[in-house]
């Protein structure tokens, strides 16, 4: 295919549902197409890549011809999707999920991903069609497909293999699509494989060979398909019982969230947001990805397209605090243990992000053969920002671990010693400039938010000694904390603007300044903070009162183009309003933000107010964290008090 693509995916992000087995995630469109799936982990190469291009980049469409989707929902407290199709002659229910029933240890050994699609004709009659196109390695490796018998079950299925990857399909048989075959022959010269499928000479230009099927159903009929990823050197796996898998998967999700009460739309979104955090977590390692996707644009058609399938220390830390606030201490401890393993070793080697299991090398590459979502290029895998220095990160970590201590989780010798090493790292980098919370690719600066988080790091060290009896050089930490306070007030607050500033010496504001009260540097209702909020409202609000991260036109980030309003920042403003007594303003903004969620309660990274569309990687953990914190902050106000 090369770089001259025939088309580009225009399915609105809000039309996608997330499926998860707590190791990876799939995106399923309202019309029944799985357009994104990486196996076996979130950060593995994709086997379905139509999200970032077109159908021939890999997808699995299961649809009802001439039918209309009249209902779509998650099975309560799960990531199992139920879709109802209505036709003139009948009604069909489709159930889609990733099997998540095995425990974490078994999953780690099993190394399999199971996509299950169950179709029931619940009324009259209807037809169901499939269009399955598998292309491994981000659409670069066309598989060799043949019929085999699986393991001990003697059930035939279709096995697709390319390099280390294999997908085994069981269920009613699908057949090769002759139209796709002719298209492949035309595009690639028709080099034949031993399976009778054409194979391009250049794997970079791989085109999917389609498997299709048409099935007539009558009321009461049930059809089930299972697509299982496994290592290609292993035998095709035995299929599992779909009904048992469905029941076990539902029970697994429901048990985790069983103690959360839901009485209104906002509490429903809090529940879904907490579930999203669990869904984006690798159950075996505890690493949480910022999003299950890469390169969904911050500006449709632009270049601000990044890979978010990694674990940021900041995100993991904020997640710990949120889970503690909602009585998920065990889950928070799981994340803490990941965090401590990831940063173990020489504190001077600390990174801002890691792979799901703590991998350190996340080199960035561009996939020029993919057209990009709505022609937004380049498509990137890996994230070069892992090598940046960001001065806020250790403060975020220390605040999160302090929340665990305050919740009664005792430090062990390893965890507290590591935190003392992290404070030594902050001290050695006290005068070092950074790239800020937003991973700007311009020159390093003294970002006010970052300096405030350094203040918070030492402040939490002092508190650990004073309040919890832990050992440490409390006098030195107190002196460094106080020095940072004086510095920030002198260089990070502009008296003429009556506002804290984005960096020392400039007159810009940044949405990260809304987080200054969490550092302990200044209270939410302090006059300096209120002046900062006023400046943010003047400079960063769009026409719908949504908050941008910063003014891209100022040029500090070193990137071309613009971006849309950032949902996390808008939730931060709600939190700030609530904590400074502006409950009515916070309530109005919160009501508007809740309206930007998908019908399934999912948020992307950004929101384009002009088009009314979600933008950026999806679903985004940061946005869901922001929603939970904003609702928590509002609940203390008269309007949002608990019943």
Wavefront OBJ file of the C-alpha trace (Angstrom):
o trace
v 0.000 0.000 0.000
v 2.841 2.403 0.707
v 2.074 5.974 1.747
v -0.620 6.647 -0.868
v -3.653 5.320 0.959
v -7.119 4.704 -0.462
v -8.881 6.122 2.569
v -8.725 6.820 6.279
v -10.896 5.783 9.221
v -13.552 8.375 10.050
v -15.508 6.436 12.685
v -16.065 8.888 15.581
v -14.095 7.833 18.643
v -17.227 8.010 20.771
v -18.678 5.211 18.619
v -16.097 2.790 19.991
v -16.511 0.525 23.010
v -13.521 -0.762 24.950
v -13.168 -4.502 25.512
v -10.528 -5.589 28.029
v -9.098 -8.719 29.605
v -6.793 -6.681 31.884
v -3.837 -7.427 29.625
v -4.899 -5.758 26.411
v -7.839 -3.889 24.946
v -9.892 -3.916 21.758
v -11.945 -1.100 20.254
v -15.338 -2.208 18.910
v -17.370 0.217 16.793
v -21.117 0.714 17.119
v -21.499 -1.002 13.742
v -19.747 -4.146 14.966
v -16.188 -3.704 13.696
v -13.219 -4.470 15.947
v -10.764 -1.956 14.496
v -7.960 -2.121 17.071
v -6.400 -4.994 18.996
v -2.839 -5.623 20.173
v -1.848 -9.095 21.382
v -1.070 -10.174 24.004
v -0.375 -6.819 25.719
v -1.551 -3.261 25.244
v 1.871 -2.323 23.851
v 2.256 -5.340 21.536
v 2.027 -4.869 17.741
v -1.578 -4.709 16.572
v -3.378 -7.469 14.677
v -6.270 -5.142 13.789
v -5.150 -1.652 12.731
v -8.125 -0.242 10.804
v -8.441 2.378 13.542
v -5.371 4.036 12.049
v -6.200 3.490 8.401
v -8.663 1.326 6.517
v -10.274 -2.112 6.536
v -7.335 -3.772 4.781
v -5.127 -2.767 7.711
v -7.021 -5.379 9.732
v -10.464 -5.534 11.321
v -13.244 -7.946 12.294
v -16.675 -6.753 11.195
v -19.717 -8.668 12.422
v -22.891 -6.986 11.213
v -26.560 -7.516 10.401
v -27.284 -6.509 6.761
v -30.121 -3.993 6.487
v -30.204 -3.870 10.283
v -30.029 -0.912 12.638
v -28.369 -0.810 16.039
v -31.151 0.148 18.431
v -29.353 -0.496 21.709
v -25.779 -0.818 22.922
v -24.640 -1.126 26.517
v -22.136 -2.707 28.835
v -23.373 -5.586 30.927
v -23.558 -3.932 34.346
v -20.115 -3.335 35.936
v -18.242 -5.166 33.173
v -16.574 -4.632 29.792
v -18.908 -7.088 28.085
v -20.822 -5.302 25.301
v -24.388 -6.202 24.363
v -25.634 -4.825 21.029
v -29.192 -5.151 19.721
v -29.791 -5.069 15.954
v -33.300 -4.604 14.578
v -34.397 -5.507 11.039
v -37.789 -5.579 9.370
v -37.885 -9.340 9.920
v -36.234 -9.873 13.250
v -34.043 -8.900 16.171
v -30.492 -10.007 16.937
v -28.411 -9.705 20.107
v -24.606 -9.685 19.794
v -22.379 -10.164 22.844
v -18.710 -9.186 22.507
v -15.974 -9.567 25.109
v -12.381 -10.511 25.812
v -12.306 -13.520 28.079
v -10.905 -12.400 31.432
v -11.852 -15.273 33.674
v -8.418 -16.736 34.517
v -6.384 -15.360 37.410
v -3.330 -13.201 36.772
v -0.756 -15.962 37.296
v -2.491 -18.324 34.883
v -2.830 -15.545 32.305
v 0.857 -14.733 32.485
v 1.732 -18.363 31.796
v -1.069 -18.879 29.285
v -0.153 -15.868 27.113
v -3.379 -15.972 25.157
v -5.953 -13.396 24.130
v -9.467 -14.622 23.414
v -11.970 -12.483 21.519
v -15.466 -13.981 21.795
v -18.480 -12.956 19.691
v -21.856 -14.535 20.416
v -24.907 -13.926 18.202
v -28.490 -14.797 19.223
v -31.582 -14.366 17.090
v -34.119 -13.328 19.724
v -37.048 -12.546 17.435
v -38.132 -13.484 13.890
v -35.313 -14.128 11.447
v -32.176 -12.291 10.387
v -28.891 -12.657 8.523
v -25.446 -12.103 9.996
v -22.321 -11.320 8.008
v -18.605 -11.401 8.837
v -15.647 -9.678 7.240
v -12.468 -10.710 9.060
v -9.106 -9.307 7.929
v -6.016 -10.218 9.938
v -2.737 -8.374 9.349
v -0.104 -8.760 12.047
v 2.580 -6.263 13.112
v 0.628 -3.028 12.610
v -0.568 -4.097 9.158
v 2.859 -5.157 7.858
v 2.656 -8.957 7.996
v 0.030 -10.876 6.019
v -0.638 -14.272 7.616
v -0.636 -17.715 6.075
v -4.088 -19.181 6.808
v -5.042 -22.832 6.732
v -7.572 -25.182 8.269
v -6.352 -27.191 11.272
v -7.787 -29.271 14.096
v -7.186 -27.852 17.561
v -5.516 -29.765 20.369
v -7.583 -32.544 21.911
v -10.995 -31.161 20.932
v -10.793 -32.271 17.281
v -12.728 -29.118 16.408
v -11.591 -27.654 13.064
v -10.700 -24.009 12.818
v -8.720 -21.513 10.757
v -5.153 -20.868 11.860
v -3.473 -17.651 10.673
v 0.289 -17.391 11.235
v 2.918 -14.734 10.553
v 6.251 -14.736 12.376
v 5.761 -15.095 16.136
v 2.005 -14.519 16.023
v -0.924 -16.836 15.449
v -4.691 -16.366 15.576
v -6.965 -19.395 15.719
v -10.622 -18.937 14.732
v -13.276 -21.432 15.796
v -17.001 -21.380 15.187
v -19.143 -21.603 12.048
v -16.786 -21.625 9.085
v -15.741 -18.460 7.271
v -14.480 -18.599 3.681
v -11.870 -16.659 1.694
v -13.240 -13.522 0.029
v -12.631 -13.791 -3.732
v -12.959 -10.012 -4.181
v -10.232 -9.432 -1.616
v -8.119 -12.048 -3.389
v -8.455 -10.282 -6.737
v -7.655 -6.934 -5.132
v -4.525 -8.378 -3.566
v -3.476 -9.878 -6.877
v -3.947 -6.531 -8.573
v -2.097 -4.547 -5.904
v 0.777 -6.950 -5.305
v 1.298 -9.059 -8.376
v -0.389 -12.188 -7.045
v 2.613 -14.077 -5.641
v 1.068 -17.343 -4.434
v 1.675 -19.059 -1.123
v 1.267 -22.740 -0.384
v -2.069 -21.903 1.248
v -3.432 -20.532 -1.998
v -3.421 -16.953 -0.710
v -1.476 -14.247 -2.478
v 1.442 -12.829 -0.567
v 3.044 -9.491 -1.400
v 6.770 -9.429 -2.034
v 7.109 -6.493 0.382
v 5.636 -7.191 3.817
v 5.641 -3.443 4.484
v 2.788 -3.197 1.986
v 0.780 -6.138 3.303
v -2.925 -6.227 2.517
v -5.332 -8.345 4.519
v -6.803 -11.449 2.969
v -10.445 -11.394 4.033
v -12.482 -14.228 5.498
v -16.205 -13.776 5.041
v -19.393 -15.535 6.037
v -23.150 -15.152 5.624
v -25.457 -16.878 8.107
v -29.245 -17.042 8.078
v -30.718 -17.270 11.584
v -34.152 -17.993 13.019
v -35.515 -17.190 16.443
v -33.673 -19.176 19.107
v -30.547 -19.784 16.985
v -27.183 -19.082 18.646
v -23.841 -18.773 16.824
v -20.486 -18.355 18.577
v -17.026 -17.440 17.324
v -13.764 -17.360 19.224
v -10.537 -15.817 17.939
v -7.561 -16.811 20.083
v -4.095 -15.267 19.837
v -1.170 -17.481 20.814
v 2.525 -17.897 20.081
v 2.896 -19.336 16.607
v 5.344 -22.065 17.672
v 2.685 -23.573 19.938
v -0.186 -25.820 18.901
v -3.563 -24.285 18.213
v -5.382 -24.078 21.567
v -8.547 -25.896 22.508
v -11.574 -23.606 22.426
v -13.201 -22.877 25.763
v -16.895 -23.003 26.636
v -18.363 -19.617 25.698
v -21.167 -19.641 28.264
v -18.763 -20.461 31.070
v -16.298 -17.829 29.867
v -19.054 -15.217 29.725
v -20.247 -16.038 33.225
v -16.732 -16.079 34.695
v -15.703 -12.853 32.949
v -18.809 -11.046 34.181
v -18.262 -12.311 37.730
v -14.632 -11.175 37.694
v -15.538 -7.582 36.766
v -18.606 -7.432 39.016
v -16.779 -8.674 42.107
v -14.173 -5.909 41.866
v -16.742 -3.104 41.749
v -19.385 -4.672 43.971
v -19.118 -2.187 46.839
v -19.677 0.953 44.720
v -23.180 2.412 44.949
v -24.722 4.164 41.948
v -27.649 6.578 42.277
v -27.251 9.097 39.459
v -25.508 9.739 36.135
v -22.363 11.126 37.747
v -21.998 8.135 40.032
v -22.454 5.884 36.997
v -19.571 7.732 35.343
v -17.444 7.389 38.487
v -18.088 3.645 38.504
v -17.240 3.346 34.813
v -14.125 5.482 35.299
v -12.854 3.281 38.117
v -13.529 0.252 35.928
v -11.590 1.895 33.087
v -8.587 2.261 35.391
v -8.793 -1.454 36.129
v -9.346 -2.279 32.454
v -6.189 -0.368 31.470
v -4.089 -2.196 34.034
v -1.993 -5.242 33.302
v -3.299 -7.599 35.957
v -0.039 -9.520 36.231
v 2.403 -6.587 36.584
v 0.212 -3.779 37.920
v 1.340 -1.375 35.196
v -1.434 0.944 33.994
v -1.311 2.328 30.462
v -2.353 5.920 29.805
v -4.575 4.640 26.972
v -4.849 1.432 24.921
v -4.160 3.261 21.642
v -1.486 5.113 19.751
v -1.555 8.116 17.415
v -5.173 9.161 17.796
v -4.738 12.853 17.000
v -4.895 15.840 19.317
v -5.631 17.831 16.149
v -7.531 16.042 13.351
v -5.235 15.891 10.332
v -2.271 17.167 12.359
v 1.039 15.819 13.643
v 0.377 15.695 17.395
v -0.069 11.919 17.457
v 1.575 9.973 20.265
v 1.776 6.439 21.630
v 0.109 6.237 25.047
v 0.389 2.472 25.637
v 2.937 2.903 28.418
v 2.916 3.552 32.140
v 3.659 7.065 33.324
v 4.767 7.477 36.940
v 2.455 10.487 37.152
v -0.600 8.546 35.982
v 0.167 5.587 38.219
v 0.611 7.920 41.181
v -2.654 9.755 40.598
v -4.359 6.386 40.243
v -3.076 5.292 43.640
v -4.569 8.369 45.305
v -7.909 7.904 43.550
v -8.141 4.222 44.456
v -7.334 4.931 48.091
v -10.098 7.548 48.197
v -12.559 4.899 46.959
v -11.451 2.093 49.297
v -9.529 0.105 46.699
v -6.455 -0.133 48.911
v -5.479 -3.577 47.605
v -5.580 -2.309 44.045
v -3.559 0.756 45.005
v -0.976 -1.488 46.634
v -0.683 -3.458 43.369
v 0.136 -0.231 41.526
v 2.549 0.823 44.275
v 4.472 -2.420 43.938
v 4.742 -1.921 40.167
v 5.985 1.601 40.730
v 8.621 0.540 43.244
v 9.909 -2.217 40.938
v 10.042 0.171 37.990
v 12.121 2.823 39.753
v 14.329 0.377 41.689
v 18.062 0.770 41.212
v 20.116 3.917 40.790
v 17.767 6.859 41.446
v 19.599 8.848 38.793
v 18.132 6.433 36.215
v 14.516 7.301 37.070
v 12.342 7.836 33.983
v 8.972 9.538 33.610
v 7.444 6.441 31.971
v 8.109 2.742 31.534
v 6.781 -0.268 29.699
v 3.991 -2.284 31.263
v 6.420 -4.565 33.089
v 8.894 -1.753 33.797
v 10.792 -1.807 30.482
v 12.992 1.257 30.073
v 13.693 1.505 26.347
v 10.664 2.941 24.516
v 12.236 4.275 21.344
v 9.927 6.135 18.991
v 9.321 5.073 15.387
v 6.983 6.169 12.594
v 4.773 3.794 10.592
v 4.508 5.488 7.211
v 2.445 2.686 5.654
v -0.558 3.562 7.851
v -2.711 6.456 6.685
v -3.503 7.651 10.208
v -6.852 8.315 11.842
v -8.554 10.920 9.616
v -5.228 11.282 7.765
v -3.405 12.387 10.913
v 0.234 11.541 10.357
v 2.696 10.333 11.334
v 1.504 7.197 13.100
v 3.967 6.629 15.939
v 4.893 3.640 18.082
v 7.127 4.095 21.076
v 7.438 7.427 22.830
v 10.651 9.443 22.785
v 9.507 11.490 25.772
v 10.635 8.626 28.035
v 14.095 10.190 28.022
v 12.877 13.606 29.194
v 13.465 15.039 32.636
v 10.230 16.275 34.211
v 10.674 17.820 37.606
v 7.152 17.104 38.872
v 7.232 13.313 38.714
v 8.851 12.479 42.055
v 6.496 14.845 43.838
v 3.530 12.992 42.303
v 5.000 9.693 43.501
v 5.614 10.959 47.028
v 2.077 12.366 47.302
v 0.599 9.037 46.212
v 2.674 6.967 48.605
v 1.838 9.397 51.397
v -1.862 8.777 50.679
v -1.263 5.053 51.113
v 0.510 5.651 54.422
v -2.317 7.840 55.642
v -4.760 5.062 54.678
v -2.949 2.674 57.010
v -0.696 0.817 54.559
v 2.608 0.327 56.329
v 5.906 0.988 54.619
v 8.343 -1.868 54.354
v 12.116 -1.526 54.392
v 12.265 -1.540 50.599
v 9.558 1.029 49.891
v 10.695 3.703 52.342
v 14.375 3.297 51.465
v 13.471 3.753 47.810
v 11.526 6.920 48.601
v 14.528 8.356 50.418
v 16.596 7.634 47.323
v 14.018 9.451 45.207
v 14.315 12.504 47.446
v 18.079 12.357 47.000
v 17.464 12.378 43.237
v 15.303 15.497 43.579
v 18.017 17.176 45.627
v 20.714 16.406 43.065
v 18.499 17.848 40.324
v 17.350 20.874 42.284
v 18.675 23.379 39.742
v 17.887 21.368 36.599
v 15.367 22.619 34.046
v 12.704 20.252 32.726
v 10.154 19.769 29.944
v 7.014 20.090 32.023
v 4.037 17.859 32.691
v 2.942 17.982 29.017
v 6.232 16.589 27.618
v 6.957 19.627 25.529
v 9.532 19.139 22.811
v 10.904 22.656 23.007
v 13.766 23.821 25.227
v 13.875 22.915 28.923
v 12.462 25.467 31.381
v 11.767 26.017 35.050
v 8.075 25.078 35.042
v 6.260 26.468 38.070
v 4.127 23.347 38.485
v 7.224 21.158 38.381
v 9.008 23.254 40.998
v 5.896 23.092 43.208
v 5.900 19.309 42.933
v 9.527 19.279 44.047
v 8.368 21.297 47.049
v 5.673 18.651 47.634
v 8.234 15.834 47.455
v 10.288 17.255 50.336
v 7.133 18.203 52.246
v 5.925 14.598 52.135
v 9.343 13.439 53.295
v 9.068 15.751 56.293
v 5.539 14.488 57.016
v 6.665 10.857 56.817
v 9.184 11.481 59.584
v 7.000 13.733 61.730
v 3.657 11.941 61.401
v 4.658 8.324 60.798
v 7.936 7.981 62.699
v 10.052 7.014 59.690
v 13.754 7.814 59.591
v 15.324 10.456 57.399
v 17.258 13.755 57.291
v 14.180 15.794 58.154
v 16.140 18.985 58.793
v 17.673 19.009 55.322
v 14.370 18.138 53.656
v 12.630 20.950 55.545
v 15.329 23.413 54.481
v 15.062 22.389 50.813
v 11.274 22.590 50.956
v 11.384 26.109 52.393
v 13.990 27.189 49.847
v 11.735 26.028 47.008
v 8.771 27.856 48.505
v 10.651 31.153 48.543
v 11.969 30.579 45.020
v 8.517 29.804 43.576
v 6.944 32.840 45.190
v 9.716 35.053 43.847
v 10.021 33.684 40.292
v 6.803 31.755 39.648
v 4.256 34.385 40.675
v 3.807 37.575 38.665
v 2.520 40.419 40.821
v 1.376 42.492 37.826
v -0.588 39.578 36.360
v -1.746 38.546 39.843
v -1.086 34.974 38.747
v 1.341 32.133 38.916
v 2.969 31.625 35.526
v 3.680 28.612 33.347
v 7.458 29.005 33.664
v 9.784 31.350 35.460
v 10.090 34.589 33.538
v 7.187 34.255 31.089
v 3.652 35.660 31.235
v 1.806 32.544 30.071
v -0.432 30.387 32.227
v -0.738 26.620 32.121
v -3.607 24.385 33.232
v -1.185 22.422 35.415
v -1.231 25.439 37.754
v -4.715 24.298 38.781
v -2.936 21.506 40.647
v -0.902 23.794 42.897
v -3.290 23.285 45.860
v -2.599 19.527 45.789
v 1.090 20.243 46.428
v 0.384 22.091 49.681
v 2.112 25.197 48.335
v -1.049 27.310 48.292
v -4.685 26.776 49.279
v -7.439 26.618 46.665
v -9.040 29.776 48.080
v -5.794 31.723 48.544
v -5.884 35.099 46.714
v -2.835 34.086 44.657
v -4.622 30.965 43.496
v -7.841 32.833 42.738
v -5.893 35.323 40.628
v -4.335 32.408 38.746
v -7.743 30.882 38.077
v -8.980 34.229 36.721
v -6.001 34.378 34.334
v -6.596 30.776 33.215
v -10.238 31.596 32.549
v -9.167 34.569 30.433
v -6.436 32.814 28.440
v -7.247 29.101 28.261
v -11.040 28.696 28.122
v -12.582 28.026 24.723
v -16.049 29.153 23.646
v -17.637 26.259 25.582
v -15.644 26.959 28.789
v -13.409 23.956 28.160
v -9.784 24.308 29.285
v -6.787 24.094 26.979
v -3.522 22.887 28.488
v -1.668 26.036 27.422
v -1.598 28.452 24.505
v 0.069 26.478 21.716
v 0.497 29.705 19.767
v 3.071 30.809 22.352
v 5.442 28.304 20.744
v 6.937 26.878 23.924
v 6.141 23.244 23.079
v 8.215 23.212 19.873
v 5.475 21.524 17.821
v 3.484 22.668 14.777
v -0.286 23.022 14.805
v -2.815 23.353 17.582
v -4.780 21.025 19.826
v -8.245 20.784 21.316
v -9.336 21.363 24.890
v -7.977 18.863 27.385
v -10.614 17.007 29.400
v -8.389 16.389 32.426
v -7.728 20.126 32.719
v -11.452 20.901 32.584
v -12.048 18.411 35.410
v -9.242 20.128 37.339
v -11.117 23.419 36.995
v -14.241 21.770 38.420
v -12.153 20.546 41.355
v -10.712 24.019 41.884
v -14.159 25.632 41.755
v -15.490 23.169 44.321
v -12.582 23.675 46.725
v -12.723 27.467 46.498
v -16.455 27.799 47.118
v -17.637 28.239 43.515
v -19.977 25.252 43.715
v -22.491 26.530 41.178
v -19.788 27.160 38.566
v -18.292 23.759 39.277
v -21.670 22.063 38.972
v -22.459 23.706 35.646
v -19.102 22.772 34.153
v -19.384 19.236 35.515
v -22.811 18.796 33.948
v -21.404 19.894 30.596
v -18.401 17.582 30.867
v -20.584 14.580 31.665
v -22.391 15.254 28.415
v -19.166 14.747 26.473
v -18.811 11.102 27.543
v -19.665 8.417 25.018
v -22.947 6.569 25.428
v -20.915 3.924 27.277
v -19.344 6.446 29.664
v -15.903 6.641 28.028
v -13.732 9.749 27.631
v -10.861 10.426 25.260
v -7.962 12.741 26.007
v -9.478 15.864 24.442
v -12.727 17.352 23.185
v -13.200 19.400 20.026
v -15.863 21.893 21.019
v -16.368 23.086 17.435
v -17.302 19.662 16.035
v -18.593 18.140 19.272
v -16.204 15.181 18.981
v -13.807 13.376 21.259
v -10.155 13.529 20.186
v -6.815 12.077 21.220
v -6.055 8.611 22.541
v -9.092 6.726 23.791
v -10.188 5.902 26.374
v -7.800 8.015 28.411
v -6.951 7.123 32.013
v -6.045 10.743 32.810
v -9.532 11.947 31.833
v -11.249 9.273 33.908
v -9.030 10.078 36.892
v -9.993 13.726 36.525
v -13.696 12.916 36.474
v -13.510 10.878 39.685
v -11.584 13.597 41.512
v -13.949 16.314 40.276
v -17.051 14.450 41.438
v -15.391 13.752 44.790
v -14.648 17.454 45.203
v -18.192 18.486 44.327
v -19.855 16.047 46.695
v -19.076 18.311 49.639
v -21.187 21.128 48.191
v -24.925 21.484 48.969
v -25.922 20.788 45.372
v -24.017 17.512 45.168
v -24.294 16.250 48.741
v -24.927 12.539 49.083
v -28.500 11.493 49.785
l 1 2 3 4 5 6 7 8 9 10 11 12 13 14 15 16 17 18 19 20 21 22 23 24 25 26 27 28 29 30 31 32 33 34 35 36 37 38 39 40 41 42 43 44 45 46 47 48 49 50 51 52 53 54 55 56 57 58 59 60 61 62 63 64 65 66 67 68 69 70 71 72 73 74 75 76 77 78 79 80 81 82 83 84 85 86 87 88 89 90 91 92 93 94 95 96 97 98 99 100 101 102 103 104 105 106 107 108 109 110 111 112 113 114 115 116 117 118 119 120 121 122 123 124 125 126 127 128 129 130 131 132 133 134 135 136 137 138 139 140 141 142 143 144 145 146 147 148 149 150 151 152 153 154 155 156 157 158 159 160 161 162 163 164 165 166 167 168 169 170 171 172 173 174 175 176 177 178 179 180 181 182 183 184 185 186 187 188 189 190 191 192 193 194 195 196 197 198 199 200 201 202 203 204 205 206 207 208 209 210 211 212 213 214 215 216 217 218 219 220 221 222 223 224 225 226 227 228 229 230 231 232 233 234 235 236 237 238 239 240 241 242 243 244 245 246 247 248 249 250 251 252 253 254 255 256 257 258 259 260 261 262 263 264 265 266 267 268 269 270 271 272 273 274 275 276 277 278 279 280 281 282 283 284 285 286 287 288 289 290 291 292 293 294 295 296 297 298 299 300 301 302 303 304 305 306 307 308 309 310 311 312 313 314 315 316 317 318 319 320 321 322 323 324 325 326 327 328 329 330 331 332 333 334 335 336 337 338 339 340 341 342 343 344 345 346 347 348 349 350 351 352 353 354 355 356 357 358 359 360 361 362 363 364 365 366 367 368 369 370 371 372 373 374 375 376 377 378 379 380 381 382 383 384 385 386 387 388 389 390 391 392 393 394 395 396 397 398 399 400 401 402 403 404 405 406 407 408 409 410 411 412 413 414 415 416 417 418 419 420 421 422 423 424 425 426 427 428 429 430 431 432 433 434 435 436 437 438 439 440 441 442 443 444 445 446 447 448 449 450 451 452 453 454 455 456 457 458 459 460 461 462 463 464 465 466 467 468 469 470 471 472 473 474 475 476 477 478 479 480 481 482 483 484 485 486 487 488 489 490 491 492 493 494 495 496 497 498 499 500 501 502 503 504 505 506 507 508 509 510 511 512 513 514 515 516 517 518 519 520 521 522 523 524 525 526 527 528 529 530 531 532 533 534 535 536 537 538 539 540 541 542 543 544 545 546 547 548 549 550 551 552 553 554 555 556 557 558 559 560 561 562 563 564 565 566 567 568 569 570 571 572 573 574 575 576 577 578 579 580 581 582 583 584 585 586 587 588 589 590 591 592 593 594 595 596 597 598 599 600 601 602 603 604 605 606 607 608 609 610 611 612 613 614 615 616 617 618 619 620 621 622 623 624 625 626 627 628 629 630 631 632 633 634 635 636 637 638 639 640 641 642 643
